[in-house]
């Protein structure tokens, strides 16, 4: 690797060639850093299996269903990534989403206020919940596992109070309903796709050129082209399929386009990826998760970072609750309950976020959310009962956590820790 | 070499409750020189360092920095003066890379966004100035580094900020022979670059390999501050174990209070 000709450059800059990039990736894999590999692999295998056993799995209607069914869990999982990065856990995220959804429904139905006030109230509820949880964990030093387990129970009760011990509050606001039940016009779907691709390509190219201009190692053009190409192919395929006519009788009602929830999830993904990767705040979250004592000595306010992570987790759970309310067009005592939390934690971990803290990306939650949605949807198509679905999803979560623990062990064995 | 100490402390007292840990300690560090701070376990080395670093508040005593009297009340004050301490456990984040660790808590940004390019350049320049050639890439995760390389990163992190005094707490304690040599070479180079280096060590070979001056603590008192060239190996050992060695060290009665 290192030559004596230009020691300064070669010695201190990362690989800049395509081969260097590929080799770096393989080295990370071998060293136990599997990243998103298991999730992508699992997604491909699951899709193949379900497609072979139930061809309807690949239909345009079912493809659109995957997005609307997986959205709420994915959004909650994205919030959980912040908490998991710190090596903490938020077991109450599911019922937090339920409580926030109930607040939304109550404000809409009982007070008749406009949708944005209701969404604001729901999100504010999430922020308050997160602040309380984070404060209990940091200032009192109660383990997050216990605090959020207690909150898990208490919020179940709070949700019952809000829905008057078991009634079902319907959500009739058209804007809220539209999130999960309306679709972008096909042209707008393509425009959204184009903006995403061009934006991504622009960011990548500008960064590479700026770095190259300062004599720093930059990603080679081929690698950037590969990434952008991948986005074009996968994103293009998804938008194309979503824009197919899904209605049985298109003359009566046309049903096509990208679900409105998709751009919302993509926007959240971009926002939080930016925060985690490009801001000092995001860097500090990784630092606290990796070595809280080192972070403290570096002058980082560890308590504030932890509280903010719980606020973000609960805040994202509130958005997940709004999406869930939209999907069901109502809120009942089960909103955000039963399997939602398990699925959300599963989504983050399956995607490659470590339960031990310090490792994970926002994209993990989305990939893992896709895996969970595919399992749920495919097994439903295969006619399995809820019992089997629970057992399989539980096993997948255990498998993902096992992969996480094993890769950590492997990293330790290969001297990478 | 230079005669003016960059950091000088006089009459430092420090107690924890009823236990007085440091008695009237004076200590100086000179630019361009390595000062070894030696002493047995419990002699007060770590306490002295934490007082200098602002982690502990002092009960009495004067601090002079660059000839000016100063007050150090917090680690932030010490860092502002240009005093950096590299603790034994290094305080690095395994899950971050070298650049990220070196700038932890003091990230360069342009607006809201981290200025990775500038940080990478500064980190590369610092490592180059220290003639560090052992790391493959400054974008390597710290988890993939050896013990010596980690020590190097921790030291580079300390000197990145134009610091004037760098205090190293047992930098070679956990290292093998080759890596110890590398780190000692780096310690020497820091001093040759004009920094005042304070090296805490138990290892006499390390001390005599790099130190210009030796300060020996004995039961919370400064037994002697001498030039390394003026003393022998066994004299320093005597200073550490009994507080005196012939003419050097604490006078009987004046010193030990059991």
Interface residues (C-beta under 8 A of the other chain):
Chain A: X1 X2 X7 X8 X11 X12 X13 X14 X15 X31 X210 X211 X214 X216 X217 X278 X279 X280 X283 X284 X286 X287 X289 X290 X291 X293 X294 X295 X297 X298 X299 X300 X358 X359 X411 X415 X416 X417
Chain B: X75 X76 X87 X89 X90 X91 X92 X93 X94 X95 X96 X100 X104 X105 X106 X107 X109 X112 X113 X114 X117 X120 X121 X124 X127 X128 X133 X135 X136 X137 X138 X139 X140 X141 X143 X144
